[in-house]
Amino acid sequence: MRTIRNLFEATKALDRRIEKVISFDNAANDQLKREITEYVVTESIESSFERLLNCFDQGMGGGSQEIGIWVSGFYGSGKSSFTKYLGFALDPTRTVDGKPFLEWLENQLVSKPLRAQLRTLAKRYPSTVIMIDLASAQIAGATMAEISSVLYWTVMQWAGYPKDRKLAYLQLMLERDGRMAEFEKRIAAKAKGKAWSDILNQPLVAQEFASSLACEFYPDVFKTPKDFKDLKVDDVQFENERVKEMLDLIRRKSGRENIIFILDEVGQYVAARDNLILNLDGLAKNIKLLGSGKAWLVA
């Protein structure tokens, strides 16, 4: 006699946790392993993977200057899982159980030529992959910020800069002037052995130490610690300058030329907001202009 249990794979518990929604933020080892081993790749999904990989290969190889990809589909069609697993597979630093995530995705693909194409492209164009879920990404003090701003500050945090904009700009100044090592040494002395990396995202603590040192390192700019504390930071850069700075920073920190930005929930984020749609359009154009075909935007 057949039972309902016989219809399911015997090695998997029926009462196991199954995620209703795939999120970029869920990246713990066991979670990812469970997700990818249960990922069913249909013919349609394989066809979409092939089309996208062909675009990457052509663009990064210098055959095309188009760098924007829009992943569309109805609710629940698998857009988030498609982009998440592709992004993780193309990220050489992403592993599950000590094995590259690329191999886990390969195991789910039915087509042998597609497996080979994915493996070849990942090896030929090692990329830095920055992934953002706009449904959960926030900037302190901002509501429905422009996508370019969310992306810029996500990159800054990825690169190890403080979430506080004023502290981030101070760190940038110190690095550009070759004084960061000296600053970190002075912070360790003042903070009783704590490193700058330990306190940079503790605003009250970091602000106090940074303000006392800012006037020592830049006396022409900050006469007293109060001058630094009272400073108001606004984004006054042009978008093209900010995109260039962002691309240069990623390449400098990662040592890789190719960059892939993957943004989830973009349609919902920009819906009925003309200024956000225009900002996304401008961001894509600047990435195209300044990235030379080696920086891509997948939304």
NORRA-V58913 format. One line per field, one symbol per residue. ss: DSSP state (H for helix, E for strand, - for the rest). psi: psi as a letter, one per 30 degrees, with the letter a starting at -180 (. if undefined). A space follows every 50 residues. Layout:
ss: ???
psi: ???
//
This chain:
ss: ---HHHH---------------------HHHHHHHHH-----HHHHHHHH HHHHHHHHHH-------EE---------HHHHHHHHHHHHE---EE--EE HHHHHHHH---HHHHHHHHHHHHH--EEEEEEE-------------HHHH HHHHHHHH------HHHHHHHHHHHH---HHHHHHHHHHH-----HHHH- --HHHHHHHHHHHHHHH-------HHHHHH--------HHHHHHHHHHHH HHHH---EEEEEEE-HHHHH---HHHHHHHHHHHHHHHHHH---EEEE-
psi: kkleefflkffkkfglkkkekkkefjgleeeeeeeefgkjjleeeeeeee eeeeeeeeeffgfkgkgkkjjlllkgfgeeeeeeeeeeefjffklkhgkk feeeeeffkekeeeeeeeeeeeeeiklkkjkkjfffklkkgkkhlkeeee eefeeeeefgllekeeeeeeeeeeeeghgeeeeeeeeeeeghfkleffff gieeeeeeeeeffefeeiffejeleeeeefkkkljgkleeeeeeeeeeee eeefgkekkjkjklheeeefkgjeeeeeeeeeeeeeeeeffhfgkljk.
//
